[in-house]
Amino acid sequence: IMKVKLASQGFHEASLLAKKFDVLYRLCEEQLSKQPHYDFGLRNILSVLRTAGNKRRGRKGGSEAYALVQALRSVNLPKLVAEDASLFVSLLEDLFPGQT
């Protein structure tokens, strides 16, 4: 789903970005604290993909990875408790070096 939605939003690196996105959410489910309001399922994924597409269209010529990272940050960071926010940012930096 991630790869197809990214490609439909005009991302040329859809395959690589989808793999990194998937790894990030798997790591989040494993490493972040268990909070009842955390959602790394399909609803959240689609929200991130819509936001990434909007950011991509708004910044013609910019990095595709940067647009995805910004979408991931804007959708997820407000929902995370303080301890998990720093871990989430660290995971983003590891998976998308130079894009945060």
N, C-alpha and C positions, 0 to 999 in steps of 0.2 A: 504494500500500500504506500509506504513512504517513497519508494523509488518512483512509482507511477505518478503520485501527486506532485513530487518535486519536478519531474519531467514536464508535467502538464502546466506547471507554473513557470516554465522556461529555464529551469536549471539544467545546464549542460553536464554538470558533474553529479547528476542525480544518484547514480549508483554508489559512488564513494561516500557522498554525504548521507545517503540513507543508511549505509552500513555503520557509519560513525554515530548517527542518531540512534540507531537500534542499540549499539553497544552502550551509549550513554544512559539510556533508559534502563537497560538491564543492570548496569552498575548502580544507578540510583535506587532501584528496587532492592538491591543487595546491601548497599552501604549506608544509605540514609536511614535515619530513625523511622520507626513505624508510626506514622501519624494518620488519624482517621480521615483527614482532609486531603492527603496526598493522592494524586491520580496520575499515573503514568500509562494509562490505557488509551484506547482508541479516541475517545473524546478529546483528551489532551493533545494527542498526536495530531489530530486534524486541526485543532486550534493553532498549534505551532506551525503547521504547514501552510495554513491560510495567512498567518502573520508573516511568515518568511516570504511568501509570494508577494504580499503587499510591499514588504521592505525591498525586495528585489526589483519590483517595478518602479519603486520610488527612487532607487539609486542605480540608474542605468550605468553600466560599465564597472560597477563595484564588484568586489569579491563575492562569489556565491556563498562561500563558507562563512564570511562575515555576516551576511544577511541571515543565514540560518542561526548562527550563534546569537545574534541580537534577538531573534525571535524566541529562541530557547530561553534566553535571559528574561525577556519581558513577560513571557507567559508563566515561567516557573518561579523566578525569584520572589515575587510578592507572596507566594503561598508557603514558602519554606520558613521553618524556624531558624533562628540566628545560627545555631551550630551547624545545621545542614546547609545553609546558604554558602558558607565558606567552602565546604566540601564540594558542593555542586559547581562552584566557580573553578575550583581546582580540577575537577573532572573535565570541565569544558576546556581548560587550558591544556590539559594533557592530550585530549582528543583533537582539539583544533588549535594547535600552537600558532601564536601570532595573530589570532583572530578575535581575541577577547579584548 
